[in-house]
Structure formats: structure tokens, C-alpha cells
């Protein structure tokens, strides 16, 4: 996703940039597409991905909503680990 901030890219280009196989890259991008974080278009034999910024904002808002909840849950664990 960080690479897509620079602009859209082909799945092949992204897969080779991160040294993963094309099938693994395609599965990963399908997960991101289903989550609404990227768009995916096929132009002939070339598959292109682009970042969907609005979805990232929604995700960040959701994370921020629950951040305090999870931080409170980890405090007792941190205290316990500090004692042992």
C-alpha cells in the first residue's frame, strides 16, 4: 500500500518490487481489494492497482475509535510482565 501512495501500478511491477510470486501478489491484492483499500482494474493482460484513500481514512477512524480500549487492556499485561 505504501508503494501505491506514489500512484497506480501493475500487479507484476508490485510483485517484483517486493520479491513475491505473481500468484502470491494476486492473492494479497485480492484481500486488499475486498477490504476496499485498493481498486483493481484489468486492461487486457495487465492488472493495475490503485490506493482508495477514502477507505484508508475510514480505517484510520475505526482504529482511533478503539485505540483507547486496547491500550487499557494492554496496561495490566505490561504491569504483569514488568513484575515477572
C-alpha contacts under 8 A as a table, 3 or more apart, distances in Angstrom:
res1	aa1	res2	aa2	distance
1	X	4	X	5.04
1	X	5	X	6.70
1	X	51	X	6.84
2	X	5	X	5.45
2	X	6	X	7.77
3	X	6	X	5.91
3	X	7	X	7.61
3	X	14	X	7.93
4	X	7	X	5.05
4	X	8	X	5.67
4	X	9	X	6.84
4	X	49	X	7.68
4	X	50	X	5.99
4	X	51	X	5.68
5	X	8	X	7.91
5	X	51	X	6.59
7	X	50	X	6.53
7	X	51	X	7.56
8	X	48	X	6.65
8	X	49	X	5.47
8	X	50	X	4.31
8	X	51	X	7.10
9	X	13	X	6.58
9	X	14	X	6.73
9	X	48	X	5.44
9	X	49	X	5.53
9	X	50	X	6.69
10	X	13	X	5.20
10	X	14	X	6.34
10	X	46	X	6.63
10	X	47	X	5.51
10	X	48	X	4.16
10	X	49	X	6.09
11	X	14	X	5.13
11	X	15	X	6.00
11	X	22	X	7.49
11	X	25	X	6.97
11	X	26	X	6.94
11	X	29	X	7.97
11	X	46	X	7.75
11	X	47	X	5.71
11	X	48	X	5.82
11	X	49	X	6.64
12	X	15	X	5.11
12	X	16	X	6.18
12	X	22	X	6.38
12	X	47	X	7.80
13	X	16	X	5.34
13	X	17	X	6.09
14	X	17	X	5.05
14	X	18	X	6.40
14	X	25	X	7.71
15	X	18	X	5.44
15	X	19	X	5.97
15	X	20	X	5.22
15	X	21	X	6.25
15	X	22	X	5.84
15	X	25	X	5.49
16	X	19	X	4.88
16	X	20	X	6.32
16	X	21	X	7.53
16	X	22	X	7.97
20	X	24	X	6.43
20	X	25	X	6.34
21	X	24	X	5.22
21	X	25	X	6.10
22	X	25	X	4.98
22	X	26	X	6.01
23	X	26	X	5.05
23	X	27	X	6.27
24	X	27	X	5.21
24	X	28	X	6.23
25	X	28	X	5.07
25	X	29	X	6.09
26	X	29	X	5.14
26	X	30	X	6.08
27	X	30	X	5.08
27	X	31	X	6.44
28	X	31	X	5.25
28	X	32	X	6.50
29	X	32	X	5.00
29	X	33	X	6.00
29	X	38	X	7.76
29	X	49	X	7.91
30	X	33	X	4.94
30	X	34	X	6.05
31	X	34	X	5.17
31	X	35	X	6.21
32	X	35	X	5.04
32	X	36	X	6.36
32	X	37	X	5.37
32	X	38	X	5.84
33	X	36	X	5.04
33	X	37	X	5.80
33	X	38	X	4.94
33	X	39	X	5.79
33	X	40	X	6.71
34	X	37	X	7.66
35	X	38	X	7.85
36	X	39	X	7.21
36	X	52	X	7.07
36	X	55	X	6.11
37	X	51	X	6.29
37	X	52	X	5.27
37	X	53	X	7.41
37	X	55	X	5.54
37	X	56	X	6.25
38	X	49	X	6.39
38	X	50	X	5.39
38	X	51	X	4.44
38	X	52	X	4.92
39	X	49	X	5.51
39	X	50	X	5.21
39	X	51	X	6.34
39	X	52	X	6.37
40	X	47	X	6.91
40	X	48	X	5.64
40	X	49	X	4.58
40	X	50	X	6.68
41	X	47	X	5.72
41	X	48	X	5.27
41	X	49	X	6.56
42	X	45	X	6.85
42	X	46	X	5.73
42	X	47	X	4.31
42	X	48	X	6.17
43	X	46	X	5.23
43	X	47	X	6.21
43	X	48	X	7.62
44	X	47	X	7.89
52	X	55	X	5.76
52	X	56	X	6.81
53	X	56	X	5.13
53	X	57	X	6.45
54	X	57	X	5.16
54	X	58	X	6.40
55	X	58	X	5.02
55	X	59	X	6.14
56	X	59	X	4.98
56	X	60	X	6.09
57	X	60	X	5.08
57	X	61	X	6.15
58	X	61	X	5.11
58	X	62	X	6.23
59	X	62	X	5.09
59	X	63	X	6.22
60	X	63	X	5.07
60	X	64	X	6.11
61	X	64	X	5.11
61	X	65	X	6.18
62	X	65	X	5.13
62	X	66	X	6.64
63	X	66	X	5.41
63	X	67	X	5.87
64	X	67	X	4.99
64	X	68	X	7.66
65	X	68	X	7.26
66	X	69	X	5.19
66	X	70	X	6.39
67	X	70	X	5.39
67	X	71	X	6.10
68	X	71	X	5.08
68	X	72	X	6.14
69	X	72	X	5.38
69	X	73	X	6.54
70	X	73	X	5.01
70	X	74	X	6.33
71	X	74	X	5.21
71	X	75	X	6.39
72	X	75	X	5.41
72	X	76	X	7.66
73	X	76	X	6.50
73	X	77	X	7.42
74	X	77	X	5.14
74	X	78	X	6.14
75	X	78	X	5.09
75	X	79	X	6.21
76	X	79	X	5.02
76	X	80	X	6.12
77	X	80	X	5.09
77	X	81	X	6.15
78	X	81	X	5.14
78	X	82	X	6.10
79	X	82	X	5.09
79	X	83	X	6.34
80	X	83	X	5.20
80	X	84	X	6.46
81	X	84	X	5.26
